[in-house]
């Protein structure tokens, strides 16, 4: 039974696993799949649902294969490298989070003290204590937001383009007109 479940899972994910290429058109439409052929001025791609699509070369803006991008508009080829340059901000996020917890605990202590003072009949001290409560809760909320933002910036991956040169094109004049070819 387990083998059958694994086979069904692999079969369902086969389209996504086989999708190695991405074609982006000039209208910013994306096709995910495998480029099968390039013939007659068209790219032929088998998309993840199994259907075959022909896209004219003049409509293609970029082709991504693995992490290599062929930018046909700029005539450049580059590699996308994933980095996390702001990872040290995790320390800042931890510090802001610890301060937020401290301020929320201070708020709870001040709230308890104010209730005790009101129960004993001392309204003046309770009013002063309420101002301190508002400041403690405000600082706790701001520190929490700062901590979450620091974690988001630290963990978020950044894609860096590493240039690999220009795209090689060759020309032939078999009939009236010019044919350009792109080498992968």
C-alpha positions in Angstrom: 0.0 0.0 0.0 2.8 2.4 0.8 4.5 1.7 -2.5 1.3 2.5 -4.3 1.0 5.8 -2.5 4.6 6.7 -3.3 4.0 5.8 -7.0 0.8 7.9 -7.1 2.6 10.8 -5.5 5.6 10.6 -7.9 3.2 10.3 -10.9 1.3 13.4 -9.8 4.4 15.4 -9.3 6.1 14.2 -12.5 5.1 17.3 -14.5 6.5 19.6 -11.9 9.7 17.6 -11.5 10.2 17.4 -15.3 9.7 21.2 -15.7 13.2 22.4 -16.3 12.7 25.3 -18.6 10.8 28.5 -18.4 9.9 30.7 -21.3 8.9 34.3 -20.7 7.2 36.1 -23.5 7.4 39.9 -24.2 3.8 40.1 -22.9 5.2 38.6 -19.6 3.4 35.3 -20.0 5.3 32.4 -18.6 5.4 28.8 -19.9 6.9 26.1 -17.6 8.0 22.8 -19.1 10.8 21.4 -21.3 11.9 23.0 -24.6 11.7 20.1 -27.1 12.7 21.8 -30.3 13.4 25.0 -32.1 12.1 24.9 -35.7 10.9 27.4 -38.2 11.4 30.5 -36.0 9.4 28.9 -33.1 10.3 27.4 -29.8 8.4 24.2 -29.1 7.8 23.5 -25.4 6.0 20.7 -23.6 4.4 22.4 -20.7 3.7 20.7 -17.3 0.2 19.6 -18.2 1.5 17.6 -21.2 0.4 19.8 -24.0 2.8 21.2 -26.6 3.0 24.9 -27.4 4.8 26.7 -30.2 6.0 30.2 -29.4 7.4 32.5 -32.1 11.0 33.5 -31.4 10.2 37.2 -31.8 7.7 36.9 -28.9 10.2 35.3 -26.5 11.9 37.6 -24.0 13.8 35.2 -21.7 14.5 31.5 -21.4 15.5 30.0 -18.1 17.1 26.6 -17.9 18.0 25.4 -14.4 19.6 28.6 -13.0 20.9 30.0 -16.3 18.9 32.8 -17.9 19.1 33.6 -21.6 17.9 37.2 -22.0 17.1 37.4 -25.7 16.1 41.1 -25.5 19.5 42.2 -24.0 21.5 39.4 -25.7 23.0 38.3 -22.4 23.4 35.0 -20.6 23.7 35.0 -16.8 23.5 32.7 -13.8 21.1 33.3 -11.0 22.8 32.7 -7.6 20.6 32.7 -4.4 22.2 34.4 -1.5 21.2 35.6 1.9 23.4 38.6 2.6 21.4 40.0 5.5 21.5 36.9 7.6 23.3 38.7 10.5 20.0 40.7 11.0 18.8 37.6 12.9 20.8 38.8 15.9 19.0 42.1 15.7 15.6 40.3 15.5 16.4 38.2 18.5 17.4 41.3 20.5 14.3 43.2 19.5 12.1 40.1 20.3 13.7 39.8 23.8 13.1 43.5 24.5 9.4 43.1 23.3 8.9 40.2 25.8 10.5 42.3 28.6 8.1 45.2 27.8 5.1 42.9 27.7 6.1 41.5 31.1 6.5 45.1 32.4 3.0 45.9 31.2 1.6 42.9 33.0 3.4 43.8 36.3 2.2 47.5 36.0 -1.3 46.4 35.3 -1.3 44.1 38.4 0.1 46.9 40.5 -2.6 49.4 39.2 -5.4 46.9 40.0 -4.0 46.4 43.5 -3.7 50.2 44.1 -7.3 50.8 42.8 -8.5 48.0 45.2 -6.9 49.8 48.1 -8.5 53.2 47.0 -5.4 55.0 45.7 -6.5 56.5 42.4 -3.6 58.9 41.8 -1.0 56.2 41.7 -3.2 54.1 39.4 -3.4 56.9 36.9 0.3 57.4 36.8 0.7 53.6 36.5 -1.7 53.5 33.6 0.5 56.0 31.6 3.4 53.6 32.2 1.3 50.7 31.0 0.5 52.5 27.8 4.1 53.2 27.2 5.2 49.6 28.0 2.5 48.1 25.6 3.4 50.5 22.8 7.1 49.8 23.1 6.4 46.0 23.2 4.3 46.3 20.0 6.9 48.3 18.1 9.7 46.0 19.2 7.6 43.0 18.0 7.1 44.6 14.6 10.8 45.4 14.4 11.8 41.9 15.4 9.5 40.3 12.7 10.8 42.7 10.1 14.4 41.9 10.9 13.7 38.2 10.7 12.0 38.6 7.3 14.9 40.7 5.9 17.4 38.2 7.3 15.9 35.0 6.0 14.5 36.3 2.6 16.7 35.0 -0.3 18.1 37.4 -2.8 18.8 36.4 -6.4 22.0 37.8 -7.8 22.8 37.8 -11.5 26.3 36.6 -12.4 27.1 37.5 -15.9 28.2 34.7 -18.2 28.7 36.7 -21.4 26.7 37.3 -24.5 24.4 34.9 -26.4 26.0 33.4 -29.4 24.0 33.9 -32.6 24.7 32.7 -36.1 23.2 33.8 -39.3 22.4 31.9 -42.5 20.8 33.1 -45.7 19.2 30.0 -47.2 16.3 31.7 -49.0 15.3 35.3 -49.4 15.6 36.7 -45.9 17.9 36.0 -42.9 17.7 33.2 -40.4 19.1 33.6 -36.9 19.9 30.7 -34.6 20.6 30.6 -30.9 23.0 28.1 -29.4 22.3 26.7 -25.9 
